[in-house]
Amino acid sequence: MSADRASAIAAAPTGLLRGGSWVASSTGAEFDVLDPATEEPIVGVADASVEDALAALDVATATQRSWAATPPRERGEILRRTYEIMTERNEVLATLMTMEMGKPLAESRAEVAYAADFFRWFSEEAVRLDGTWSTAPDGKSRIVTMKQPVGPCLFVTPWNFPLAMGARKIGPAIAAGCTVLVKPAKQTPLSMLALAAIMREAGLPDGVLATLTTSASQAVVSALIADPRLRKLSFTGSTEVGRSLAEQSAGTLLRVSLELGGNAPFIVFDDADIDAAIDGAMLAKLRNNGEACTAANRFYVQEGIADEFTRRLAERFGELVVGAGLDDGVTLGPLIDRGAVDKVAELVSDAVESGARVVTSVGRDGGAGYFSPASVIDRVDPGARIVTEEIFGPVAPIVRFTDEEQVLRWANSSEYGLAGYLFTRDLSRAIRVGEALEVGMIGINRGVLSNPAAPFGGVKASGYGREGGHVGIDEYVEIKYLSLQI
């Protein structure tokens, strides 16, 4: 066992996890968090009940008024200190993340830095919640607007980015003056517990942030949504669950933000820089083991360069080193659980039965852990399940296209609309296709999209609302209008 792994395990039940703002189980119940590379338990965490969750909402509601009245500069300084502590402890946080989620350690380090940047960004936004003053059209009054925190928030975060997805919700909510309940995925609660401890160390008052770890996610979340004291829900996860949460939220007219599934098209035109396209494909497909809603899910490559692109992408896949994320040199880790592995295998099998050809497949045979072969599949039918469904694994299905009209028709045929990628040297084409693609975000000649300074979100069945950028804090404020008689 490496020193970093031993250090993270030793820290898990003490300084990192037990020192933060988490909700204990009133019955003392716990559930185990497993390492997906070994299938062995890492540590047990509190298994909160519905009653525990509602008690946490009691505290958040009671704290809301005082936290909203806290000076914006003070809120911003807490977020800034959070950024600084996370940056100092990147290695321990990254090790903990890799242990519970499986991604290579280098990618976990990058996620810690990315997550920390949301606290730096919104530490600066906290003091910029301005309003407006204007003269009414008839000149008889003045119109004044102000922004006020929406109130207690519930954040339901996914397992694939266990730190960053919480950070980009918590940062703006805290900056705006909202109290927060976070319900992390049961597979990966440790990173969020560690963050709660860091925020408390940074000066966040008791009652402002609570972390709910539970194996009864559906019951806990449903109970909180039904409580009229909760005023905001932000969820990152599957479209199926997002639709259910939106329906449940209608009863209390709860404000909702949803960042849901994706099926990102990766379009490569004949005139593209193939070196850049291959580099972009490796990032867009294999970042986070392929378990990202923004991952390139279907590769549309124009006929003129399809043979070369497929060959070179297969060569790059062949260089991958598959193994436990904490092992030296590993570039692709395990998937989150056995169900994820089985789903990827089923989609690949279906594509092959429909006439596709596996060009390369790199994996780890036998042994423990949830490992899935990294594969490039050529001549995939545009209607195959592996094209129409979200893969969430390290497989690149290649569909060949002839012209711009055809590829736009195929790309926009999906119900999802989160992200897309486009490679071309033709600026006019980049603008034209970029405007026509029905997605919320597009990478043009690059395979990475996420940036704390940019608005993140999708359209269609990929949800609504935006996180990050200058607009990210708007999800957590209400605009109040005052009419002043003159």
N, C-alpha and C positions, 0 to 999 in steps of 0.2 A: 504494500500500500504506500502511495506517495505521501510525502510530508504534508503537502497541501490538502490531500484528501483526508488524512488523519486529523489535520487542524480543523477542517470544515465540519467533520463529524463531531469532534469534541466541542466545537462552538455551537452546533445546532441546538442542543437542548438547554444551553446556558445563555451566554452573552448575546448571540444573534437572535434567538427565537424567544426565549423566556423573558427578555427584558423589554419587550415592546408592548404596543397597545393591541393585544389580541383578546378574543373572547374565550374565556375558559368554559368548559362543559360543566354544568351544574351537577351532573351525575358522575363526573370523573371519567367519562368514556373517552376513548382515543381510537384513532385508526392509523395504520402504518402507511408511510410514504415509501414507495419502492424505487430502486435504481433500475431503469429500463435496460441497462447494459448487463445486469447480473440477475435481475428479478428478485434481488434480496432487499429486505427492509433497511431503510436508512435510519429512521427515527419515527416515533409515534407522536401525533399531534392531537390537540383537543378536538373532539367530535361534538360540535355545538348542536343544540336542538332548536326547534322553533321558539321555545320559551326563552332560550338564551339569546336568540337573535332579536326578539321583541324587547328584551331587557336592554340590549345594546342600542336599539332605536330610542328607548326611553332616554338614555344618556345623551345620544346625539341630538335629540330634540331639545333637551334641557340646556345643552351647551350652545345651541345654534345662535341665540341672540347675542351672547357675550363674544362669540367668535366673529360674528358679523361686525361687531363694533370695534374689533381689534384694528389698530391703524394698518393701512395697506403696506406701509414700509416694514412694519414688524412681521406681517405675514410673508412678505417677500424675502426678508432676511432669514427666516426659518427655512424657506425653500432653497435659498442660496447655500446655507450651511448643510442642508441635506445633500445637495450636489457635491459639495466639497468632501464630505465624509464618504459618500459613495465612491468618489474618485480615488480617495486614499485607500479604500478597502476593496478595490476592484478584484484583486486576485481571490480573496476569500469568497466574495459574493459570486464570482464566476465559477469557482469550484463547486459551491453549493448548487448553483443552477445546473451545471452539467450533471451532477449527481442525480438530481431529481427529474431532469428533462431529457438528457442524453446527448445534446449537441456537442460538437468538439469544443474544447476549452477556449480556443481562439475566438470562436463565435460567441461564446458566453461572455468573454471579456468585452467584445464589441457591443453586446446587448447591454451590459452594465453601463458602459460609456454613453450609449444612446439613451437609456432610461434616465441617467443622471442629467443629461442635457435638457430634458423636459423640465426639470426643477430649476435649472439655470434660466431657461427661456421664460418660464412663467413667474420666476422671481422678479423679472423685469416688467412683466405685464401687470403684476399686482397693483402697481402705482399708476397705471394708465387706463383705469376704468372711468373714463370721462363721460359727461353728459352733454346736453345741448341747451342753447338759449336762442330763442328767435321771437320775432314779432308776429303775432297772428295776422292773417291777411287783411282783416278789417281794422287793424291798428289799435283795437280796444283792449287787448290783453297780451301777455307774454307767455310763450310756450316754453316750459322748462322740462327737460327729461333727465333722469338719473338711472344708474344701473345698480341694482341690489341683488344680493345672493338669492338663488332660488330656494335654498333650504336644504334639509338633510337629503343626502344622495346615497344611492346604492350602486356599487360597481360590481358587475359580475365579469370576471376576467378568465381568459383561457389558459390552457397548459402550455401552448407552443412558445409564447414569449412571456414567461411568468413574471418578469420584472417590468419590461417596457410597457406592456399593455395596461398595467396598473398605474405606472408613472405618468402616462400621458392623459389619464383621467384625474388622478389625485392632484397633479400639479395645478391645473387650472381651477379645480374646485376649491382647493385650499387658498389659492390666490384670490378667488372671488369672495371668499368668506363663508363657504359651505362646510358643514360637518359631513363626515363620510363614513359609510360602512363598505368594506370590501369583502367580497366572497370569492376567493381564488379557487381555481379548479382543484379538486381533491387530489389529482395526480401530482400537482406542483405547488403546494402551499408554502414551502420553506422560503423561497425568495421573497414573497410578500411579507411573511412574518419578520424576516430580516430587515426589510425596508421599514416596517412599522417601528422596529426598535431604533433604527437610525433616525427616523423623524422625531421620535421622542427625545433622543439624545440631542438633536438639533434645536430643541426648544418647543416642539409642538405640544400645546397643553393637553392634559387628560380630557377625554371625551370628544375630541375633534376627529380622531381617526380610530376605527375599530376594525380588526381583521377577524372574519368569521370563517374558521375552517370547519368543514362539515362533510359527512358522507351522505347527508340527506338534502342535497342541493335543491331539488325541486320543491320540497315542502318548505324549506327555509325561505327561499326566494319568493314563492307564492304568498307566504304569510306577510312578508314585508311589503310586497306590492299592494296587497289588499288594505294595508294600513294607511289612512289618509294623511298621517303625519309625514310620510315619505313624499318628497316632492320631485325627485329626479331619479331616473334609472338610465344607466349606460351599460350596454352589454356588448361584448365581443365574443362571437362564437358562430355556431351553425345557423343557417337560414331557418331551418325547421324550428329550433328553439326560439329564435328571434321572433318568428311569427306568433308563437304561443305567448311570449312575454308581451308583445304588443297588444294582443287580445286581452290579456289579463289586466294590462295597465289602463284599458279604456274605462274600467269601473270607477276609478278615482281621477280620471283625466290626468294621469301622471305624465310629466314630460319625459320623453324617451329619446335616446340616441342608440342606434344599432349599427354595428360594424360586423357584417355577416360574411357568408361564404363568397368565394371567388372562383373564377374559371378564366384566368388571364390568358389572352392570346399573345403569342410572341411571333411577330410578323417580320420576316426577312425578305426584302426585295432583291432582285438580281443585282442592283447597283450598290448594295450594302458593302461596307468594309467588313469582310468575313472575319478578320482577326478580332475586330471589336464585337461582332455578333457572337462569336464563339465565347469570348470572355464574358459578354453580357449573359449568354445562355447559362453558363456555369453558375453565375451569381443568382440569376433569377430563378433557376430551377433547383439548385442544391443548397442554397442558403437555408439554414435551420433544418437540415436533413430533408428538404422538400416540404416540410410541414409549416407552410405559411399561406395565408389567404391571398397574399400578393404573388405567390409563386407562379412562374410560367407553367401553365397547365397543358396548353396545346400549342405546338410549334407549326406555324404555317410558313413554308419556305417555297419561294418561287422556283419553278421548274429549272431555270437556267443554272442555278447554283445548288440545287437540292442534293446532288450526289456528293459534291465537295463538302458542303456543310455537314451532311450526315456522317461522312467518313471522319472528318476532323473532330466533330463533337464526340463520336464514339471513342476516338483516340484519347481525348481528354478524360472521358469517363473511365477509361482503362487505367488511368494514372491515380485514381482515387484509392485512398487507404481507409478501409472500413474497420471499425472497432469501437471500443469503449472511448467515450469522449475525453476522458482524462489521460489516456495513453498517448505517449509521444508520437508525433507524426500522423495521427489520425485526422482525416479530413471529412469523414462521413460517419456519423454515429447511428445508434439504433432509433427506431420509431418508438412512439410512446407506449404502445401496448400490443398484445397479440391481435386484437381486433383490427388495428391499423395495418399490420403486416398482411393479414388475411384479405383485407379489402384491396390492397395494392395487387396482390397475387391474382385475385379474381378479375380485376380490370385488365391486367396484362394477358391473362389466359383468354379472355373474351376477345381482345384485339387480335390475337394470333389466330384464333378460330375464324375470325372474319377476314383473314388474308394478310395481316400485317407480318412484318419480319423483324425478329429481335436481332439487332446488329451487334450489340454487346451487352453483357450482364456481369456486373462485378459485385460480389457479395462475400459473406462469411458463412461457410457451411457448418451446420451443427453447433452444439454448445448452447449455453444459456444466452439470454438476451433477445430483444425484439428487433432483429436485423432483417432488412429487406434489400434485395439486390438492386443496385443502381443500373438502370437499363436505358438504352436508346432503341426505339422501335420505329422502323421506317415503313412508309406506304400504308399509313393508317387511314381507314375509311373515315371521312369527316363526320359520319353519324355514329361512330363507335362509342360505346359507353366511356371509354378512357378519354374521349374528347369532350363528351357532354357532361360528365360528372367530375367533381373535384377529386383529384388523385390523393393529395396530401402525402406524397412519398416521392422517392428519387427516380422517377421514370419520365423520360422525355419522348412523347409520341409525336412523330413528324407527319404532317399532312402536306402534300404538294399542291400548289395552286398555280393558276395561269396568269391571272390579271387582277388589277386592283378591285374591280367591281365584285369579282368572285370572292376574294378574301374578306372584303368588308361584309358581304352577305353572310359568310360563315362566321366571322368573328362576332357579329351582332346578333346571331341567332340564339345565343345563350340567354337564359333568364338572369344570369349574374352580370354585374357591371362594376366590379371593384377596380381592377387595374388592367393595364395592357402595356405591351412593349413593341417598339417599332424601330426597324433598322433600315436606313436608306441614306444615300448621299444627296438626294434631291430635296432641297428645302421646301419647295412648293408642295411636293408629295407629302412630306412630313407634316406640314400644316393642314393640308387637305384631309389626309387620313386621320390625323390627330383630332380634328374637329368632328369627323364622321363616326369615330369609334364611340360606342355607348358605354363608357366607363368613367369613373370619377378621377382616375389618375393614369398618366401615360409616361413611360420612360422612353425618351427618344435617343437612340444610339447609346443607351446605358441600361444596365440590368438591375439597378437599385433605385428605389423611389423614396423611401422613408427619410424624413428630415423634420426635426422638431419645429423648424421655422415654416413648414409648409402644411397646408390643410390636408388631412388624411381622411378619406371616406369614399363611398361608392354610390351607385345609383341602382335602380331596378331592385332585384332580389338581394343585392349586396347591402341594402340598408339605407339609412339616412342620418344626417348629422355629420359634423366634421370635428376632428381632433388635431391639435397642433396649430401652428401659425397664429396670426393675430386673431383669427375667428374662433380659435379653440376655446377661449374663455367665455364666448357668448353663449355656449351651451349651459352655463351655470349661473346666468344672471337673468333677472326680469327687468324690463324697462318700465319705469314709473313716470307718468306724465303729470305735471303740475300746471294748472292754468292760473296765472296771476293777473288780477284786475289792476288796471293802471288808471 
